Amino acid sequence: MQQSKEDVKQRWTQYCSGLYKNEGGGDEMVKELEGIFPSYKEDPQDILYSEVEEAIRTLKSNKSPGSDGITAEMIQAGGEQLTHEIHSLCNKAWHEGVIPEEWGKSILIPIPKKGDLSECANYRTVSLISHTGKILLTVLLNRLKRHLDPYLSEEQAGFRQDRSTVHQILILRLLAEKAKRQEKKIYNCFIDFQKAFDTIKHKIIWAVLKSFGVENKMITLLKHIYEKAQSAVRVEKETGEWFQTSVGSRQGDPLSPLLFITYLERVMDKAIQINRGINISGTLVNNLRFADDIDVLEEDCDSLHQQIEQLKVAAEEAGLLINTKKTKTLVFGDRNIEKHVQIAGNIIENVEQFEYLGSLLTWDNTCSDEIKRRIGKSIGAMAALKMCYYTHQRHGH
């Protein structure tokens, strides 16, 4: 049945507003976090001109504008006078705890994935936010990074300076080699959360930040930004009705990755037991993380079951649900697992190989399949480049 453009917009608005609707909960975790009394001092320092200047310099070009229609190139071409105006606006927001309405708006663009494209669930959305508002968010991000980084675990490598997927993959390959050399088993459970960034609860975010000693002025401003957050879906160059987003981190917001890994830090604090794990050069490791990509590690099967159950409970209190279809176990040193992990009555599939952070890991630590896979990808990339080159030559550009 053919749908009008207006019907399509309304359908998308209903779908997305439902995704970002707060269903309550989280009070127990907030109460626990309020019992943590960090040492902190209020720093009412104004936002510096140099901070705004640096944020403008790092704006990415060739990006679509937000609802205000202002591009990064316009701002960067505005010179010193415009920088002073934006600096003044940022300080006004910092001291008053409020932002201009347009800075809180996000335009959602549906991008098709696989499956039936008449179903909204088979799309992902990208978000366009105000580049001017992004300048303030970048300043806040840089301040929060300096404060929070010392509190974040060594196990977390996502969205952190001087860390990458390479570190996590190297550790896992070393563990796989250790299992092979010592003829022992090391158990992995690769956790997948359902729409992790879209389900975190705002009141828990603020309690988490406070538990890490983030100053009240910062939390007040972030609260306002989230309380005033509005989104609208753009379909075929037309934008639907605006709706409130009351759950999840803001798409397109440079702060979102840091807020998420900080949120996850408190979940993992509660779920994962310290003083246990696999010994690597004198350091005990029982999990590895890259943002929401988590691998729980244990040397015996029963301990793995226990850790996963604790993680499930702690995650659910924080609004995070484990996707049992995409979560997998892999045993270094054995094709099979003697006792399958179960989550909420669902048996977790044990696999002989698993692609983690772009690298193919196997139970026996062989790299032949990984090498073949990479060669195949390289051939595909070269073929695509050749096609671009011949098209370029044919049209004489």
Secondary structure by P-SEA (a helix, b strand, c coil): ccccaaaaaaaaaaaaaaaacccccaaaaaaaaaabbbbbbbbcccccaaaaaaaaaacccccccccccccaaaaaaccaaaaaaaaaaaaaaaaaccccccccbbbbbbbbccccccccccbbbbbbccaaaaaaaaaaaaaaaaacccccccccccccccccaaaaaaaaaaaaaaaaaacbbbbbbbcccccccccccaaaaaaaaaaacccaaaaaaaaaaaaabbbbbbccccccbbbbbcccccccccaaaaaaaaaaaaaaaaccccccccccccbbbcccccccbbbbbbccaaaaaaaaaaaaaaaaaaccccccccccccccccccccbbbbcccbbbbbbcccccccccccccccaaaaaaaaaaaaaaaaaaaaaaaaaaaaacc
